[in-house]
Amino acid sequence: MQLKILGSVSPYAHAEGACPSYLVCDDGLKLLLDCGSGSHRFFDMKDGLEGLNIIISHLHRDHYNDIFNYLYASFTLHNLGLLKDRINIYLPDFPQNIYLDIINEKNAFAQFHTLKAGKDLEIGGAKVSFIEVEHSKDVKTFATKIQKGGQCIVYSGDISYIDAPKLARFAQNADILLCESSLLCEHGFPQICNHLTARQAGAIARQSGAKALVLTHFWPEEAREKYKAEAQLEFGNVILAKENMQILVGEVERGNGFLCREF
């Protein structure tokens, strides 16, 4: 499998960075994890929508804002005869007003599905499973696991450290743990809040036995190397997500770096 980074900053995009979005590809598999603000500009709309599946981890705007760009593009390209099959959207049903706003969009060529913990999906030959995690009381939030051909990617979504044991079990022996690391210990955040520090992300990766930790969900103006240095206090093989990065999952080796390239 290949993991492509389309967005890695939050809560807002800037000239070089977009809000969270990650494309997992393999033969027959095209799965987009979140579509935050500005991330659609790193996606090939004209040729990339056929066979596309989108999973939205939770309904905070920095994780779903660009869904309407994908929906309108699907509507337009289908009308032009350039898109044969509907795109599939999987999303939480809470808060209901946002859920209904998305699924009732008229200018869309899409099918909508409600995410449920414990309900596995088969998408493009991959097994996709979910757990519900604590993040914020105003949304329902899911972590996602993708397994195909003996490879495994786990995406944390946004998560509080109170659910660290749950995420570590879910990501047991994953090739890649793609994990939010919104905060840095140097700023004095409490151990339990709505997001993880980079050190907490590192601790979860160590506890899970993952081969590699991909850090993401950075504050836009913060130096990314700070996140890596902090996570490496707990876990050695740390990768900093960056827009236009592609990680080849089969090349990830425990403690020995990784193979990535711009695309």
N, C-alpha and C positions, 0 to 999 in steps of 0.2 A: 504494500500500500504506500501511497504518497500523501504527505501532509503538506498542504500549501497554506501559507499565512496570508490572509487578505486584510486583516486588521488586528491590532494588538494594543491599542491605547484606550483609555476611558477616563472621564466620562464624555469627552468630546474629541472629535477628529481635528487634525491640523494638516498643514501642507504636505507632510511626508507620512503621516500616520492616520489610520482609520480605526474605528471602534471594532470590538471583537468580531471576527469572522474567520473560519477555518474550513478549507476544502479538502476532503478526503477522497482520493481517487484510486481506482484499480480497474482491472478489466470488468466491465459491467457495473461498476460502482461509481457513483458521483453523488457525494453527500456533503452538504454544506451545513456546518455547525455555526449557528447564529449569523446574523447579517446586520451588524451595527452600522452606525452612521458613517457614510463615506466609503464603506468597504466595497460597494458594488463596482467602483471604478477599477478595481484590480481583477474583476471577473469578466470573461468574454461572453457578453450577453447574446450576441448574434449566434454563436456556435455552441455555447455552453449550456443552454437551457434544456435541450433534449435529454431526457433521462434524469433530470435533476431532482434530488430530494433535499428538502431544507428542514432542519430541526432547530427550533428556537428553545433555548434552555430555560428562559424566563422572560416575562414581558416588562422588562425595563428598557427604555428607549435606546440606550447604548448597545443593546443586543438585538433589537428587532427593527429599528427605524427604516432600514433599507428594504424591508420586505415589500413595501409598496412599489419600489423600483422594479423588483423581480416580477411582481404581479402584473404591472402595467406593460413591462417588456413581453411577458408571456402572451398577454392579450393582443398586443400589436403584432408580434411575430406570427402568432397563429392566424390572425386575419390576413396576413400577407402570404400565408401558405408556407411559412418557414419553420413552423413548430407543429409537429404531428401529435405528440402526446402531452397531456397535462402535466405540469410540475406538481410534485407532492409536497405539502406543507404539514409538518407535525409540530404542534404547539400546545402549551398548557391552557387550560380553560379558566384560569384565574389570574388577574381580575377579569371578570366577565365582560365588562364594557370594552376593554381592549381586545379581548378574544373575539367578541362579536363584530367589532369594527374591522378586524382583519378578515374574518371568514365571510363577511357580507360584502366585501369589495366586489363591485360589479365588473370592473374592467380587469378581469383576470381569467386566465386559462389554467386553472389549478384545481386540485382536490385537497381538501383539508381534513386532518386527522387529529384527534385529541390525544396528547401524551398521557400515559398512565404508568406509574411505577410497577414493576413486575410483569409488564406486558411486553414481551420481546417482539422484535420485528425482523423480517428477512428482507433486506434491501440489497439488490445487486450481488447476491451471493454471500453477503455478510450478515452475521447475527448482530443485531443492535439492541442493547438492553439499557435500562434506566433505573436509577434510584432517585427518590426525592430527597433533597438536602435542605438544611436550614440556611437561609440567606437573609431574607427580609419578610416581615409579616404581611406586606402588601402584595406579594407575588408568590406563586408556586414555582419552585425551582428544581431542575433535574440535572444530574450528572449523567453522562452518556458513555457507554462502552461499545466499541466497534471491533469485532473479531472476524478475521477472514484469512484463510490460508495459513493458519498457525501464527498469525500476527495479531497484535492487540494495541489499540489506541484508546485511552480513557481521557475524557474531557470533563473537568471539574464543574464547569459553569461557574457562577459566583457562589461562594460558600463561606460559612462561619467555621472557625476552628473547633467549635463545639461538635461538629460532625466529622472531625478528622479521622476517628477510628472507622467510621462507616465508609468514608472515601478510600482509606488505605486498604480495607478489605475488598472493596469493589475493584480496585486497581491492582490487585495482587498479581505480581510478576508481569505487568504490562510492559510492552516494548517502549511505549511512550506514555507518560502522564503529562498531559497538556493542562497546566494548572494556573489559575489566577494567582497573582502575587501583587495585589493592588498597593500594599502598604510596606513601609520600612520600619524596622524596630527603632531606628534613630529618632523617629518622630514621636515616640512615646505612646503608641496606641495600646489599648488594653489587650490582653491575650484573647479575650472573646469579644468579637464585634461582628459586623456584617461581612467582612472580607478577611483574607489571609495576608500576613506579612510574607515576604520572600523566605524568611527563615522557617516559618510554619509550612510553607509549600515544600521546602527541602526536607523537613521532618516527615511529612506525609509520604514523599517519594521514597525515603529511606525505609519507612515502616512497610510500605507496599512491596518493596523489592523490585520496583520498576527499573528498567535498564537505563532510561534517560528521562530527565525532567525538562519539559519545555515551559519556561515561564512566560506569562502574558498578562494582559490587563494592566499595563503600566500607566502611572500618572504621566500625562503628555510632556510636562516640562522636566521630569526627573531624569537624571543620568541612569541609563539602563544598567551600566556596569555595577552600580550599587546593588541592584537586585541580585545579580549573579554572585557577587561577593558574599552577600548575606546568606543566600540559599546554600552556597558551598560550605558554610559552617556545619551543615547537616548532611549534605549529599554532594557527591563529586561530579557526576556527569550532567551538567546544567547547560541548557541551550536557551539563548534569549530570542524569543520570537521577534521577527521583523517582517514588515510587509515585503512581498515578493520573494520570500524565502520558501524553498521547497525541501522537505526532509524526506529521504527515502528510508522508510521504516526498516526494511530488511538490512540496511547498512548500519543501524544503530548498534553499538557494542557497549556493554557495561563498562563504564569507566574509561573508555578509549575514544571518546568523542563521537562524531557522527559525520555523515555525508550530507551536505546540503548545497543548494545552488540557487541563483536567481533565475526566475522564469519569466 
